[in-house]
Amino acid sequence: MLMNYDRRQRRPSLLALCGGLLAAVAVALSAYASHGVADALAQSHLQTAALYAFGHGIALAALSAGTTRRLGKAALYLLLIGALLFAGSLTLGALAGLPTRLAPVGGSTLILGWLVWAFDAIRR
């Protein structure tokens, strides 16, 4: 079946853009953790931050294109905010010695985002 596709009808996706950027930063962060950090705890925090940022960046890039419902979009924004808080807190803790108090908030936001995503999926 031939599909008639007009790319001008396609709107840019902020969530997909953020997902791609998050995944790219995660790869760089992981490389830095592996080759530029000697402290084992800091390296572990950076690798964990990179893992969560990469996974959620890919999820945002992949899921945003087919998401049109408000609840689904809200879930994806919760994932973005949660990933930034979680990974950002761990990264700032490892690189700048700041407390990682926002990591649990980010983790909880990620959990909430996935629960909202699941609830929206069951309603479709």
C-alpha positions in Angstrom: 0.0 0.0 0.0 1.4 3.3 -1.0 1.1 6.1 1.5 0.7 9.7 0.6 2.9 11.6 3.1 3.4 15.3 3.2 6.1 16.2 5.7 4.8 19.8 5.9 1.8 18.4 7.8 4.1 16.9 10.4 4.6 19.2 13.4 8.0 19.4 15.2 8.0 17.5 18.5 9.6 19.1 21.5 9.4 15.8 23.3 11.3 13.9 20.5 13.9 16.7 20.4 14.4 16.5 24.2 14.5 12.7 24.0 17.2 12.8 21.3 19.3 15.4 23.2 18.9 13.4 26.5 20.1 10.2 24.8 23.1 12.0 23.2 24.1 13.6 26.5 23.8 10.2 28.2 26.2 8.7 25.8 28.7 11.5 26.4 28.2 11.2 30.1 28.8 7.5 30.1 32.0 7.9 28.1 33.2 10.6 30.5 32.4 8.4 33.5 34.3 5.5 32.0 37.4 7.5 30.9 37.5 10.7 32.9 36.5 9.9 36.4 38.7 8.0 38.9 36.4 8.0 42.0 34.4 4.8 42.0 31.3 6.4 43.7 31.2 9.3 41.3 31.7 6.9 38.4 28.9 4.8 39.6 26.5 7.8 39.9 27.4 9.0 36.5 26.9 5.6 34.9 23.5 5.3 36.6 22.5 8.8 35.5 23.6 8.0 31.9 21.6 4.7 32.0 18.4 6.4 33.1 18.9 9.4 30.8 19.6 7.2 27.8 16.6 4.9 28.4 14.2 7.6 28.9 15.6 9.7 26.1 15.0 6.8 23.7 11.5 6.3 25.2 10.6 10.0 24.6 11.9 10.0 21.1 10.0 6.8 20.2 6.8 7.4 22.0 6.2 11.1 21.3 5.4 10.7 17.6 2.3 8.6 18.2 1.1 10.4 21.2 -1.8 12.8 20.7 -3.9 12.4 23.8 -3.4 14.9 26.6 -2.9 12.2 29.2 -0.2 10.5 27.1 1.6 13.8 26.5 1.4 14.5 30.3 3.0 11.1 31.0 5.8 11.9 28.6 6.5 15.3 30.1 6.6 13.6 33.5 9.2 11.2 32.1 11.2 14.1 30.8 11.1 16.0 34.1 11.8 12.9 36.1 14.8 12.0 34.0 16.2 15.5 34.2 15.8 15.6 38.0 17.1 12.1 38.6 20.0 12.1 36.2 20.8 15.8 36.8 20.9 15.3 40.6 23.3 12.3 40.3 25.4 14.1 37.8 25.7 17.3 39.8 26.4 15.2 42.9 29.3 13.4 41.1 30.8 16.4 39.3 30.1 19.3 41.7 29.8 17.6 45.0 26.2 18.9 45.4 23.7 16.9 47.4 21.6 14.4 45.4 18.3 15.2 47.2 16.4 15.6 43.9 17.2 12.1 42.7 14.4 10.5 44.7 12.0 13.2 43.5 13.1 12.4 39.9 12.7 8.7 40.5 9.2 9.1 41.9 8.3 11.4 38.9 9.6 8.7 36.5 7.4 6.1 38.3 4.4 8.4 38.1 5.0 9.1 34.4 5.1 5.4 33.6 1.9 4.8 35.6 0.2 7.6 33.8 1.4 6.2 30.5 0.0 2.8 31.4 -3.3 4.3 32.5 -3.6 6.2 29.3 -2.8 3.0 27.3 -5.6 1.1 28.9 -8.0 3.9 28.1 -7.2 3.9 24.4 
